[in-house]
Amino acid sequence: MNDKTRIVRPSGTPPGSDHPESGLTEDGDVTVVVRQDATGANDHPRIRGAQPITPNAAADFEADATVFSPAPHKASSHQKVGAQLSGGIPANPTETPDSFEPLPSGAVTKTVIKGRFELDKLLGVGGMGAVYKALDRRKLEANDSEPYVAIKLLNDDFQKHPDAFVSLQREARKSQTLAHPNIVTVYDFDRDGDRVFMTMEFLEGAPLDKLLRDHTDVGLEPEKARSVFSDICQALIYAHSHKIVHSDFKPGNIFVTKNKGAKVFDFGIARAVSEGGIANKTGETTVFDAGSLGALTPAYASYEMLKGGEPAPSDDVYALGCVAYELFCGRHPYDKTPADKAFEQKLRLKRIKGLNRREWRALESALELKRENRTDTVEKFVQAFFVSNTWKWILGSAFAMMLVGAGVGYNYLEQQNTAEQERVKVELELKLQKELLERRISDKKEAISRLIKLSILTPAWENDLRLELREYSELNPSDENFLDNSRREISELFLAAATGQLNLGNLDQADLMLRSAANWYGVSSQAVAIKSQLTTDRENLQARLETERLEAEREAERLRRQEERAEQRRLTAIKQKQIDTILNEMEATLTCGFDMNVAAVGAQLSKLAKVDGIKAQQIRPVIGQELSNCASRLGAKDPIQTEALVGEFRALLPGYQPLKEFKLDFCGHLVPGSGGRGGGLAAVIALQMAPRGQQWLLLKG
């Protein structure tokens, strides 16, 4: 892939002292992008003694260089010439002596990008970055017969531009849209850490600029020149049909393969034409394009491009004319003088001897410096150039016949030949139009097939296919079979994707793929089967989710009850501990004697009622019985003292009937004739206290 940028000096500038004069080539095809709103010198770090580039210095460069000025950065950024990126990738790949030729070592240090692409050797460098031949390990694993790809890495300067990532993405997007046999196929666009890269098909052959240098002042062989010219014309016609102007068309962006014809590449600074030219049908706004960078190749840029005008297909017509001129005679039509300078100097084209009058007029019209005088489309250029070569010979034969019959009717033959000329002209033009239509139909069919093989299955991919199929239908409405088969293939791709998503359990994605399949080719039996399985799986999923939900609810309820029981046990233990404490205090207080603290017993009973009212009610009769027994024992000893104590007992338990009915025997404690006191008194009261069972209070008297 000839995506090269060789650093050049302004004309007449001597090489720097830090390299030999042969260190730079000045006949290269270098991309120079000049920021159109800049007014001072740009701040590129000087490379190998090159002089600073000023924004208005495009004409001072070798005219076939495309000038590039990235986002500003200071010259003291320590970007040293010869510095290496990790893995051996040159930081400044512009030092390679010639694009498409291996480095002196024959290869770079093996570096793997994204764990997949193993760099083999540097092919060339361009305005956006370096292009390497790389081994695709995935293709190698799949035993692909062509495991090599070309991989483009953004260079250091370009990556510093704020729109660099978007630019390469746009290039990949446009190139994928432009699926044509004469346009280089772009596979993918990605990044690996700080490296932004794009992969495309690897081609064997030579760049056109190298072939032209090998044929300086003579041009290619006529048959080869016409073949290359035809191929690149078809590429531009196809690009323009997609509303894209290349904007940097030149020999350095054309690759002549060994067996696949000529191919155009590097749409990195191509842009969609504005509403003033051709409406943009891609649905995208080109954020990073030739307009925002002021990208141009002075020797091949039209007068309007150099003046900052809006892009139009005629800009590519001018560049195509320059390339065609070089193909047939081996030199640039204006000796690589930019169009604006050529206009100021009133330069004139030198006639190419190998072209007939009609071909020369077609080429001359394409090389008009002003747009209003120039052929406005490539298709018209092709018609004007190729039609003449055939019908002029026929007209010559007709003229010879006219001379033979001049003696028998000159005027009659002249009229007949004039009519014949017109007839032949119309016939040949119709034939050419038919051939062009057939070529466009063939190209469109191939583009559709290549898009289907990409199988990206994204909305953008579908939109591209719909556009291609609609345009094909307009070109060849009778070929319903191809259109039907294409839609069926697309539908089958979505059905296969739906099956895969279904197997992975991605039901929503599977449903989306099924809808897309139906949109392309209706509902097939396979789609019905997949839909049925999808419905079954969705029902099973819903049932499983419902079961899991109920199980989760049951588990939550079990845990809640378990926590409630644990809390209840904790509260019961605390309550029982409080009850035990109160009963122990009450047991100590209920010691039968004349000094009993009845008020303390009442306080303890009230305290127990607050903790457990039921137990407090249960224990009141027990306490009443104990107090009654105590009163009986004390009354037997001293009824006088006991009487006051019984009053306190009754006040403590006013509802206890035995205490109400209790009567003291004021004489019962006396033993007739003894005059002595009774002996010791002891009693035991049993208290029924569930759940602890029985508690015994020992009353000593």
C-alpha positions as CSV (number, residue, x, y, z in Angstrom):
1,M,0.0,0.0,0.0
2,N,1.6,3.2,-1.1
3,D,0.4,5.5,1.7
4,K,3.6,7.4,1.8
5,T,4.9,10.8,2.9
6,R,8.5,11.7,2.2
7,I,9.6,14.9,3.8
8,V,10.5,17.6,1.2
9,R,12.1,21.0,1.4
10,P,11.0,24.2,-0.2
11,S,12.6,24.5,-3.7
12,G,16.1,25.7,-3.5
13,T,16.5,25.0,0.3
14,P,19.8,23.3,1.0
15,P,19.8,20.2,3.2
16,G,20.6,20.6,6.8
17,S,24.0,20.0,8.2
18,D,22.9,17.1,10.1
19,H,22.4,14.8,7.1
20,P,23.8,14.2,3.7
21,E,22.2,15.9,0.7
22,S,20.9,12.6,-0.5
23,G,19.1,12.0,2.7
24,L,15.8,13.5,1.4
25,T,14.1,12.9,-1.9
26,E,12.3,15.9,-3.4
27,D,10.3,14.2,-6.2
28,G,8.0,12.4,-3.8
29,D,4.3,12.3,-3.4
30,V,4.0,13.8,0.0
31,T,0.9,14.9,1.9
32,V,1.1,18.5,3.0
33,V,-2.0,19.8,4.9
34,V,-2.1,23.6,5.4
35,R,-4.4,25.0,8.0
36,Q,-6.4,27.6,6.1
37,D,-6.9,29.9,9.1
38,A,-3.3,29.9,10.1
39,T,-1.2,33.0,9.6
40,G,2.2,32.1,11.0
41,A,4.8,29.4,10.6
42,N,3.6,26.0,11.9
43,D,5.4,24.4,14.7
44,H,6.5,21.1,13.4
45,P,9.7,19.9,14.9
46,R,12.4,20.2,12.3
47,I,13.1,16.9,10.7
48,R,16.6,16.2,9.4
49,G,17.4,19.8,8.7
50,A,14.1,20.7,6.9
51,Q,13.1,24.3,7.0
52,P,9.9,25.3,8.9
53,I,6.7,25.1,6.8
54,T,4.6,28.2,6.6
55,P,0.8,27.9,5.9
56,N,1.2,29.7,2.6
57,A,4.2,27.8,1.4
58,A,2.4,25.0,-0.4
59,A,3.6,26.3,-3.7
60,D,7.2,26.3,-2.4
61,F,7.1,22.6,-1.9
62,E,7.6,20.0,-4.6
63,A,4.2,20.3,-6.2
64,D,3.2,16.7,-5.9
65,A,3.5,16.7,-2.1
66,T,0.4,16.7,0.0
67,V,1.1,19.0,2.9
68,F,-0.1,18.2,6.4
69,S,0.0,20.4,9.5
70,P,-1.2,18.7,12.7
71,A,-2.5,20.3,15.8
72,P,0.0,22.8,17.2
73,H,2.7,21.6,19.6
74,K,6.0,23.1,20.8
75,A,9.2,22.4,19.0
76,S,10.8,21.5,22.3
77,S,8.6,18.4,22.7
78,H,11.8,16.3,22.5
79,Q,10.6,14.3,19.5
80,K,14.0,13.1,18.4
81,V,14.5,11.8,14.9
82,G,15.0,8.1,14.9
83,A,13.2,7.6,18.2
84,Q,11.3,4.3,18.4
85,L,7.9,3.5,19.7
86,S,7.5,0.4,21.8
87,G,8.0,-2.8,19.9
88,G,10.3,-1.2,17.3
89,I,7.8,0.9,15.3
90,P,9.6,4.0,14.1
91,A,8.3,7.2,15.7
92,N,9.1,9.1,12.5
93,P,8.4,6.7,9.7
94,T,9.1,9.5,7.2
95,E,12.8,8.5,7.4
96,T,12.2,5.5,5.2
97,P,14.0,6.2,1.9
98,D,11.2,5.0,-0.4
99,S,7.7,3.8,0.2
100,F,6.8,0.2,-0.8
101,E,10.4,-0.8,-0.5
102,P,11.6,-2.7,2.6
103,L,13.9,-1.0,5.0
104,P,17.6,-1.9,4.7
105,S,17.2,-4.6,7.3
106,G,14.3,-6.0,5.3
107,A,11.9,-6.1,8.3
108,V,11.0,-4.3,11.5
109,T,11.3,-5.8,14.9
110,K,8.3,-8.1,15.3
111,T,5.6,-6.1,17.0
112,V,2.0,-7.4,17.6
113,I,-0.9,-5.1,17.5
114,K,-4.1,-5.9,19.4
115,G,-2.6,-9.4,20.1
116,R,-3.4,-10.3,16.5
117,F,-1.5,-8.4,13.8
118,E,2.2,-9.2,13.6
119,L,4.1,-6.4,11.8
120,D,6.3,-7.8,9.1
121,K,7.8,-4.8,7.3
122,L,7.2,-1.1,6.6
123,L,5.6,-0.5,3.2
124,G,5.4,3.2,3.3
125,V,4.3,6.4,5.0
126,G,1.7,9.0,4.2
127,G,0.0,12.1,5.5
128,M,-1.8,10.1,8.2
129,G,0.8,7.6,9.2
130,A,2.8,4.5,8.4
131,V,1.6,1.4,6.5
132,Y,3.0,-2.0,7.4
133,K,2.7,-5.5,6.0
134,A,1.3,-7.5,8.8
135,L,0.5,-11.2,9.4
136,D,-3.1,-11.7,10.6
137,R,-2.8,-14.5,13.2
138,R,-6.5,-15.3,12.9
139,K,-6.2,-15.9,9.2
140,L,-3.2,-18.0,9.8
141,E,-5.1,-20.1,12.3
142,A,-7.9,-20.5,9.8
143,N,-5.4,-21.7,7.2
144,D,-6.3,-18.7,5.0
145,S,-4.3,-18.7,1.7
146,E,-3.7,-15.0,2.0
147,P,-2.9,-14.4,5.7
148,Y,-1.3,-11.0,5.2
149,V,-3.0,-7.6,5.5
150,A,-1.8,-4.0,5.3
151,I,-2.1,-2.1,8.6
152,K,-2.0,1.7,8.9
153,L,-0.8,3.3,12.1
154,L,-1.3,7.0,12.8
155,N,2.0,8.8,13.0
156,D,3.0,10.8,16.1
157,D,2.2,14.2,14.6
158,F,-1.2,13.1,13.3
159,Q,-2.3,11.5,16.5
160,K,-1.8,14.9,18.3
161,H,-4.5,16.4,16.1
162,P,-7.7,16.4,18.2
163,D,-9.7,14.8,15.3
164,A,-7.1,12.2,14.4
165,F,-9.1,9.3,15.8
166,V,-12.2,10.5,14.0
167,S,-10.3,10.9,10.8
168,L,-9.1,7.3,10.6
169,Q,-12.6,6.1,11.6
170,R,-14.1,8.2,8.8
171,E,-11.5,6.8,6.3
172,A,-12.4,3.3,7.3
173,R,-16.1,4.1,7.1
174,K,-15.9,5.7,3.7
175,S,-13.6,3.0,2.3
176,Q,-16.0,0.3,3.6
177,T,-18.9,2.1,1.9
178,L,-16.9,2.3,-1.3
179,A,-16.9,-1.4,-2.0
180,H,-15.4,-1.5,-5.6
181,P,-12.8,-3.7,-7.4
182,N,-10.7,-0.6,-8.2
183,I,-10.8,0.8,-4.6
184,V,-8.7,-0.8,-1.9
185,T,-10.8,-2.9,0.5
186,V,-10.7,-1.7,4.2
187,Y,-11.5,-4.4,6.8
188,D,-11.6,-2.8,10.2
189,F,-10.7,0.2,12.3
190,D,-9.6,0.0,16.0
191,R,-7.1,1.1,18.6
192,D,-4.6,-0.7,20.8
193,G,-3.8,1.5,23.7
194,D,-2.5,4.8,22.3
195,R,-2.1,3.3,18.8
196,V,-4.9,4.0,16.3
197,F,-4.9,1.7,13.3
198,M,-6.8,0.5,10.3
199,T,-6.5,-2.8,8.5
200,M,-7.0,-3.3,4.7
201,E,-6.2,-5.7,2.0
202,F,-2.5,-6.4,1.2
203,L,-1.7,-5.9,-2.5
204,E,1.3,-7.0,-4.5
205,G,2.5,-4.7,-7.3
206,A,3.9,-1.2,-7.4
207,P,2.6,2.3,-6.8
208,L,1.9,4.4,-9.8
209,D,4.3,7.2,-8.9
210,K,7.1,4.7,-8.8
211,L,6.1,3.3,-12.2
212,L,6.0,6.9,-13.6
213,R,9.5,7.7,-12.2
214,D,10.7,4.6,-14.0
215,H,9.1,5.9,-17.2
216,T,10.0,9.6,-17.0
217,D,9.3,11.5,-20.2
218,V,8.0,8.5,-22.0
219,G,5.0,7.3,-20.1
220,L,3.7,3.8,-19.7
221,E,3.1,1.5,-22.7
222,P,-0.1,2.7,-24.5
223,E,-2.1,-0.4,-23.6
224,K,-1.0,-0.4,-20.0
225,A,-1.7,3.4,-19.7
226,R,-5.2,3.0,-21.1
227,S,-5.9,0.0,-18.7
228,V,-4.7,2.0,-15.6
229,F,-6.6,5.1,-16.8
230,S,-9.8,3.1,-17.3
231,D,-9.5,1.5,-13.8
232,I,-9.0,4.7,-11.9
233,C,-11.8,6.4,-13.8
234,Q,-14.2,3.7,-12.7
235,A,-13.0,4.1,-9.1
236,L,-13.7,7.8,-9.2
237,I,-17.0,7.4,-10.9
238,Y,-18.1,5.0,-8.2
239,A,-16.9,7.3,-5.4
240,H,-18.7,10.2,-6.9
241,S,-21.9,8.2,-7.2
242,H,-21.6,7.8,-3.4
243,K,-21.2,11.6,-3.1
244,I,-17.6,11.5,-2.1
245,V,-14.8,13.5,-3.6
246,H,-11.3,12.1,-3.0
247,S,-9.6,15.5,-2.6
248,D,-6.1,14.0,-2.7
249,F,-6.1,12.1,-6.0
250,K,-2.5,11.6,-7.3
251,P,-0.2,8.8,-8.5
252,G,0.9,8.2,-4.9
253,N,-2.6,7.1,-4.0
254,I,-2.9,4.7,-6.9
255,F,-1.6,1.1,-6.7
256,V,-1.1,-1.0,-9.8
257,T,-1.4,-4.6,-8.8
258,K,0.0,-7.7,-10.5
259,N,-3.3,-9.2,-11.4
260,K,-6.1,-7.1,-10.0
261,G,-5.8,-3.9,-12.1
262,A,-5.2,-0.5,-10.6
263,K,-6.7,0.5,-7.2
264,V,-7.3,3.9,-5.6
265,F,-6.8,4.3,-1.9
266,D,-6.2,6.7,1.0
267,F,-9.6,8.4,1.3
268,G,-8.3,9.8,4.7
269,I,-8.9,13.4,3.6
270,A,-11.7,12.7,1.2
271,R,-14.9,14.4,2.1
272,A,-18.6,14.3,1.2
273,V,-19.5,17.1,-1.2
274,S,-21.7,19.9,0.3
275,E,-25.2,20.7,-0.8
276,G,-23.7,23.2,-3.2
277,G,-22.3,20.2,-5.2
278,I,-23.7,16.8,-4.6
279,A,-25.9,16.1,-1.6
280,N,-24.4,13.9,1.1
281,K,-26.3,10.6,1.2
282,T,-24.2,8.9,3.8
283,G,-26.0,10.4,6.7
284,E,-22.8,11.4,8.4
285,T,-21.3,14.8,9.0
286,T,-17.6,14.6,8.2
287,V,-16.0,16.2,11.2
288,F,-12.4,15.8,10.1
289,D,-11.9,16.3,6.4
290,A,-10.1,18.2,3.8
291,G,-12.0,21.4,4.6
292,S,-11.1,21.5,8.3
293,L,-7.4,20.7,7.6
294,G,-6.9,22.5,4.3
295,A,-5.5,19.2,2.9
296,L,-4.2,19.4,-0.7
297,T,-1.5,18.2,-3.1
298,P,-0.3,21.3,-4.8
299,A,0.6,19.6,-8.1
300,Y,-2.8,17.9,-8.4
301,A,-5.1,20.3,-6.5
302,S,-7.5,22.3,-8.6
303,Y,-7.4,26.1,-8.7
304,E,-10.5,26.2,-6.5
305,M,-9.0,23.8,-3.9
306,L,-5.9,26.0,-3.7
307,K,-8.2,29.0,-3.1
308,G,-10.2,27.2,-0.4
309,G,-13.3,26.7,-2.5
310,E,-16.0,24.1,-1.8
311,P,-15.2,20.6,-3.2
312,A,-16.8,19.3,-6.4
313,P,-16.2,16.3,-8.6
314,S,-14.5,18.6,-11.1
315,D,-11.6,18.8,-8.5
316,D,-11.0,15.1,-9.0
317,V,-11.4,15.6,-12.8
318,Y,-8.4,18.0,-12.7
319,A,-6.3,15.6,-10.7
320,L,-7.4,12.7,-13.0
321,G,-6.3,14.8,-16.0
322,C,-2.9,15.3,-14.5
323,V,-2.5,11.6,-13.8
324,A,-3.7,10.7,-17.3
325,Y,-1.2,13.2,-18.8
326,E,1.6,11.5,-16.9
327,L,0.4,8.1,-17.9
328,F,0.7,8.9,-21.6
329,C,3.8,11.0,-21.7
330,G,5.7,10.5,-18.4
331,R,5.6,14.1,-17.2
332,H,3.2,16.5,-15.4
333,P,1.2,18.7,-17.6
334,Y,2.4,21.9,-15.9
335,D,5.7,20.6,-14.7
336,K,4.2,20.2,-11.2
337,T,3.4,23.9,-11.0
338,P,0.3,24.4,-8.8
339,A,-2.8,25.4,-10.7
340,D,-3.0,28.9,-9.3
341,K,0.6,29.6,-10.2
342,A,0.1,28.1,-13.6
343,F,-2.9,30.4,-14.1
344,E,-0.9,33.4,-13.1
345,Q,2.0,32.5,-15.3
346,K,-0.4,31.7,-18.2
347,L,1.2,28.3,-18.8
348,R,0.0,26.3,-21.8
349,L,-0.3,22.5,-22.2
350,K,2.1,20.7,-24.6
351,R,0.3,18.4,-27.0
352,I,0.8,14.6,-26.5
353,K,1.7,13.1,-29.8
354,G,0.3,9.6,-28.9
355,L,-3.2,10.9,-28.5
356,N,-5.6,11.7,-31.4
357,R,-7.4,14.9,-31.7
358,R,-10.6,13.9,-29.8
359,E,-8.6,12.3,-27.0
360,W,-6.4,15.3,-26.7
361,R,-9.4,17.7,-26.6
362,A,-11.0,15.5,-23.9
363,L,-7.8,15.6,-21.8
364,E,-7.3,19.3,-22.5
365,S,-10.8,20.1,-21.2
366,A,-10.2,18.1,-18.1
367,L,-7.0,20.1,-17.4
368,E,-8.7,23.5,-17.7
369,L,-7.4,25.6,-14.8
370,K,-10.8,27.3,-14.0
371,R,-13.8,25.1,-13.0
372,E,-16.2,26.9,-15.3
373,N,-14.2,25.7,-18.3
374,R,-13.4,22.3,-17.0
375,T,-15.2,19.0,-17.7
376,D,-17.5,18.8,-14.6
377,T,-17.7,15.0,-14.1
378,V,-15.4,12.0,-14.6
379,E,-18.1,10.2,-16.5
380,K,-18.2,12.9,-19.2
381,F,-14.4,12.9,-19.3
382,V,-14.4,9.1,-20.0
383,Q,-17.1,9.4,-22.7
384,A,-15.3,12.2,-24.4
385,F,-11.9,10.4,-24.3
386,F,-12.9,6.8,-25.2
387,V,-15.7,7.4,-27.7
388,S,-13.5,9.3,-30.1
389,N,-11.0,6.5,-30.5
390,T,-13.5,4.2,-32.3
391,W,-15.9,6.4,-34.2
392,K,-13.1,8.5,-35.8
393,W,-11.7,5.4,-37.5
394,I,-15.1,4.6,-38.9
395,L,-15.5,8.2,-40.1
396,G,-12.1,8.0,-41.7
397,S,-13.2,4.9,-43.6
398,A,-16.4,6.5,-44.6
399,F,-14.4,9.5,-45.9
400,A,-12.1,7.3,-47.9
401,M,-15.2,5.7,-49.5
402,M,-16.5,9.1,-50.2
403,L,-13.4,10.0,-52.1
404,V,-13.6,6.8,-54.3
405,G,-17.1,7.7,-55.3
406,A,-16.5,11.4,-55.7
407,G,-16.6,11.3,-59.5
408,V,-20.1,9.8,-59.6
409,G,-21.9,12.1,-57.0
410,Y,-19.8,14.1,-54.7
411,N,-22.6,16.1,-53.2
412,Y,-24.8,13.1,-52.7
413,L,-22.1,11.1,-51.0
414,E,-21.1,14.0,-48.8
415,Q,-24.7,14.2,-47.5
416,Q,-24.8,10.5,-47.1
417,N,-21.5,10.4,-45.2
418,T,-22.6,13.2,-43.0
419,A,-25.7,11.3,-42.1
420,E,-23.6,8.2,-41.6
421,Q,-21.2,10.0,-39.4
422,E,-24.0,11.2,-37.2
423,R,-25.5,7.7,-37.1
424,V,-22.2,6.1,-36.2
425,K,-21.5,8.7,-33.6
426,V,-24.9,8.2,-32.0
427,E,-24.6,4.4,-32.3
428,L,-21.2,4.4,-30.7
429,E,-22.2,6.8,-28.0
430,L,-25.1,4.5,-27.2
431,K,-22.8,1.6,-27.2
432,L,-20.4,3.3,-24.8
433,Q,-23.3,4.3,-22.5
434,K,-24.4,0.7,-22.6
435,E,-20.9,-0.5,-21.7
436,L,-20.7,2.0,-18.9
437,L,-24.1,1.0,-17.6
438,E,-23.1,-2.7,-17.7
439,R,-19.8,-1.8,-15.9
440,R,-21.7,0.1,-13.2
441,I,-24.2,-2.8,-12.8
442,S,-21.3,-5.2,-12.5
443,D,-19.5,-3.0,-10.0
444,K,-22.7,-2.4,-8.0
445,K,-23.4,-6.2,-7.9
446,E,-19.9,-6.9,-6.6
447,A,-20.2,-4.1,-4.0
448,I,-23.4,-5.7,-2.7
449,S,-21.8,-9.1,-2.6
450,R,-18.8,-7.8,-0.7
451,L,-21.0,-6.0,1.8
452,I,-23.0,-9.1,2.4
453,K,-19.8,-11.1,3.0
454,L,-18.7,-8.5,5.6
455,S,-21.7,-9.6,7.7
456,I,-21.4,-6.8,10.2
457,L,-25.1,-6.8,11.0
458,T,-25.2,-3.3,12.3
459,P,-27.8,-0.6,11.5
460,A,-25.2,1.3,9.4
461,W,-24.4,-1.9,7.5
462,E,-28.1,-2.4,6.8
463,N,-28.4,1.2,5.6
464,D,-25.5,0.8,3.2
465,L,-27.0,-2.4,1.8
466,R,-30.4,-0.8,1.3
467,L,-28.8,2.1,-0.5
468,E,-26.7,-0.2,-2.7
469,L,-29.7,-2.4,-3.5
470,R,-31.9,0.6,-4.3
471,E,-29.3,2.0,-6.7
472,Y,-28.8,-1.5,-8.3
473,S,-32.6,-1.7,-8.7
474,E,-32.6,1.6,-10.5
475,L,-29.7,0.6,-12.7
476,N,-31.0,-2.9,-13.5
477,P,-34.7,-3.1,-12.5
478,S,-35.2,-6.4,-14.5
479,D,-32.8,-8.4,-12.4
480,E,-35.3,-9.3,-9.7
481,N,-33.5,-12.6,-9.1
482,F,-30.3,-11.0,-7.9
483,L,-32.2,-8.6,-5.7
484,D,-34.3,-11.4,-4.2
485,N,-31.3,-13.7,-3.6
486,S,-29.4,-10.8,-1.9
487,R,-32.3,-10.1,0.4
488,R,-32.7,-13.8,1.2
489,E,-28.9,-14.0,2.0
490,I,-29.1,-11.0,4.3
491,S,-32.2,-12.5,6.1
492,E,-30.3,-15.8,6.5
493,L,-27.4,-14.0,8.1
494,F,-29.8,-12.4,10.7
495,L,-31.5,-15.8,11.3
496,A,-28.1,-17.4,11.9
497,A,-27.3,-14.6,14.3
498,A,-30.6,-15.0,16.0
499,T,-29.9,-18.7,16.5
500,G,-26.5,-17.9,18.0
501,Q,-28.0,-15.3,20.4
502,L,-30.7,-17.8,21.4
503,N,-28.1,-20.4,22.3
504,L,-26.3,-17.9,24.4
505,G,-29.5,-17.0,26.2
506,N,-29.6,-13.4,24.9
507,L,-33.3,-13.5,24.2
508,D,-33.7,-9.7,23.5
509,Q,-30.9,-9.8,20.9
510,A,-32.3,-12.9,19.3
511,D,-35.7,-11.2,19.0
512,L,-34.0,-8.1,17.4
513,M,-32.2,-10.3,14.9
514,L,-35.5,-12.1,14.0
515,R,-37.2,-8.8,13.4
516,S,-34.4,-7.7,11.1
517,A,-34.6,-11.0,9.2
518,A,-38.3,-10.5,8.7
519,N,-37.8,-7.0,7.5
520,W,-35.4,-8.3,4.8
521,Y,-37.2,-11.4,3.5
522,G,-40.5,-11.9,5.4
523,V,-41.2,-14.7,8.0
524,S,-39.7,-18.0,6.9
525,S,-40.3,-21.5,8.4
526,Q,-36.9,-21.2,10.0
527,A,-37.9,-17.9,11.5
528,V,-41.1,-19.4,12.8
529,A,-39.2,-22.3,14.5
530,I,-36.7,-19.8,16.0
531,K,-39.6,-17.6,17.2
532,S,-41.3,-20.6,18.7
533,Q,-38.2,-21.6,20.6
534,L,-37.7,-18.0,21.6
535,T,-41.2,-17.9,23.0
536,T,-40.7,-21.2,24.9
537,D,-37.4,-20.1,26.3
538,R,-38.9,-16.7,27.4
539,E,-41.8,-18.5,29.1
540,N,-39.4,-20.9,30.8
541,L,-37.3,-17.9,31.9
542,Q,-40.4,-16.2,33.2
543,A,-41.4,-19.3,35.1
544,R,-38.0,-19.8,36.5
545,L,-37.8,-16.2,37.6
546,E,-41.3,-16.5,39.2
547,T,-40.2,-19.6,41.0
548,E,-37.1,-17.9,42.2
549,R,-39.1,-14.9,43.3
550,L,-41.5,-17.1,45.4
551,E,-38.6,-19.0,46.8
552,A,-37.0,-15.8,47.8
553,E,-40.2,-14.5,49.4
554,R,-40.5,-17.8,51.4
555,E,-36.9,-17.6,52.5
556,A,-37.4,-14.0,53.5
557,E,-40.5,-14.9,55.6
558,R,-38.7,-17.8,57.2
559,L,-35.9,-15.5,58.2
560,R,-38.3,-12.9,59.5
561,R,-40.1,-15.5,61.7
562,Q,-36.8,-16.8,62.9
563,E,-35.7,-13.3,63.8
564,E,-39.1,-12.8,65.6
565,R,-38.7,-16.0,67.6
566,A,-35.2,-15.1,68.5
567,E,-36.3,-11.6,69.6
568,Q,-39.2,-13.1,71.6
569,R,-36.8,-15.5,73.4
570,R,-34.5,-12.6,74.1
571,L,-37.3,-10.4,75.5
572,T,-38.7,-13.4,77.5
573,A,-35.3,-14.1,79.0
574,I,-35.0,-10.4,80.0
575,K,-38.5,-10.4,81.5
576,Q,-37.9,-13.7,83.4
577,K,-34.6,-12.2,84.8
578,Q,-36.5,-9.2,86.0
579,I,-39.2,-11.4,87.6
580,D,-36.6,-13.6,89.3
581,T,-34.9,-10.5,90.7
582,I,-38.2,-9.2,92.1
583,L,-39.2,-12.6,93.6
584,N,-35.7,-12.9,95.3
585,E,-36.2,-9.4,96.8
586,M,-39.8,-10.3,97.9
587,E,-38.6,-13.6,99.5
588,A,-36.0,-11.7,101.5
589,T,-38.7,-9.2,102.6
590,L,-41.4,-11.8,103.5
591,T,-39.8,-13.0,106.7
592,C,-42.5,-13.5,109.3
593,G,-41.9,-11.3,112.3
594,F,-43.2,-8.3,114.1
595,D,-40.7,-6.2,112.2
596,M,-41.9,-7.2,108.7
597,N,-41.7,-4.3,106.1
598,V,-45.1,-4.7,104.6
599,A,-44.7,-1.5,102.5
600,A,-41.6,-3.0,100.8
601,V,-43.7,-6.1,99.9
602,G,-46.3,-3.8,98.4
603,A,-43.7,-1.9,96.4
604,Q,-42.2,-5.2,95.1
605,L,-45.7,-6.4,94.2
606,S,-46.4,-3.2,92.2
607,K,-43.0,-3.6,90.5
608,L,-43.9,-7.2,89.5
609,A,-47.2,-6.0,88.1
610,K,-45.5,-3.6,85.8
611,V,-43.2,-6.4,84.5
612,D,-45.8,-9.2,84.3
613,G,-49.3,-8.3,85.4
614,I,-50.5,-11.9,85.1
615,K,-47.8,-13.3,87.4
616,A,-48.5,-10.4,89.8
617,Q,-52.2,-11.5,90.0
618,Q,-51.1,-15.2,90.4
619,I,-48.8,-14.5,93.3
620,R,-51.2,-12.3,95.3
621,P,-53.2,-15.2,96.8
622,V,-49.9,-17.0,97.6
623,I,-48.7,-13.9,99.4
624,G,-52.1,-13.6,101.1
625,Q,-52.0,-17.1,102.3
626,E,-48.4,-16.6,103.6
627,L,-49.5,-13.4,105.4
628,S,-52.5,-15.2,107.0
629,N,-50.3,-18.0,108.3
630,C,-47.8,-15.5,109.6
631,A,-50.6,-13.6,111.4
632,S,-51.8,-16.8,113.0
633,R,-48.3,-17.6,114.3
634,L,-47.6,-14.1,115.5
635,G,-51.1,-13.9,117.1
636,A,-50.3,-16.9,119.1
637,K,-47.3,-15.2,120.5
638,D,-48.5,-11.6,120.9
639,P,-52.0,-10.7,119.7
640,I,-51.6,-7.1,120.6
641,Q,-48.7,-6.5,118.3
642,T,-50.1,-8.8,115.7
643,E,-53.4,-6.8,115.4
644,A,-51.5,-3.7,113.9
645,L,-49.6,-5.9,111.6
646,V,-52.8,-7.6,110.3
647,G,-54.2,-4.2,109.5
648,E,-51.2,-3.6,107.2
649,F,-51.7,-7.1,105.7
650,R,-55.3,-6.2,104.8
651,A,-54.3,-2.9,103.4
652,L,-51.7,-4.6,101.2
653,L,-54.3,-7.2,99.9
654,P,-57.7,-5.7,100.4
655,G,-59.4,-8.2,98.2
656,Y,-58.0,-11.3,99.9
657,Q,-60.9,-12.9,101.8
658,P,-59.0,-15.0,104.4
659,L,-57.4,-11.8,105.7
660,K,-60.7,-10.1,105.9
661,E,-62.1,-12.9,107.9
662,F,-59.0,-13.4,110.1
663,K,-59.7,-13.0,113.9
664,L,-57.2,-12.8,116.6
665,D,-57.4,-14.9,119.8
666,F,-56.1,-12.6,122.4
667,C,-55.9,-15.5,125.0
668,G,-55.0,-18.4,122.9
669,H,-51.3,-17.7,123.3
670,L,-51.5,-18.4,127.0
671,V,-51.0,-21.9,128.4
672,P,-53.1,-22.4,131.5
673,G,-51.0,-22.4,134.5
674,S,-47.8,-22.1,132.5
675,G,-47.5,-18.4,131.9
676,G,-44.8,-19.2,129.3
677,R,-44.4,-18.2,125.7
678,G,-44.8,-20.5,122.8
679,G,-41.7,-22.0,121.2
680,G,-40.2,-21.2,117.7
681,L,-42.5,-21.0,114.6
682,A,-41.5,-21.9,111.1
683,A,-43.7,-22.2,108.0
684,V,-43.1,-22.8,104.4
685,I,-45.2,-21.3,101.6
686,A,-45.2,-22.8,98.1
687,L,-45.6,-20.3,95.2
688,Q,-46.6,-21.5,91.9
689,M,-44.4,-19.6,89.4
690,A,-44.5,-20.9,85.9
691,P,-42.3,-21.6,84.0
692,R,-39.8,-22.0,86.8
693,G,-42.0,-24.3,88.7
694,Q,-42.4,-24.0,92.4
695,Q,-40.5,-21.5,94.6
696,W,-40.3,-21.9,98.3
697,L,-40.4,-19.0,100.7
698,L,-39.2,-19.8,104.2
699,L,-40.8,-17.6,106.8
700,K,-39.0,-17.7,110.1
701,G,-40.8,-16.8,113.3
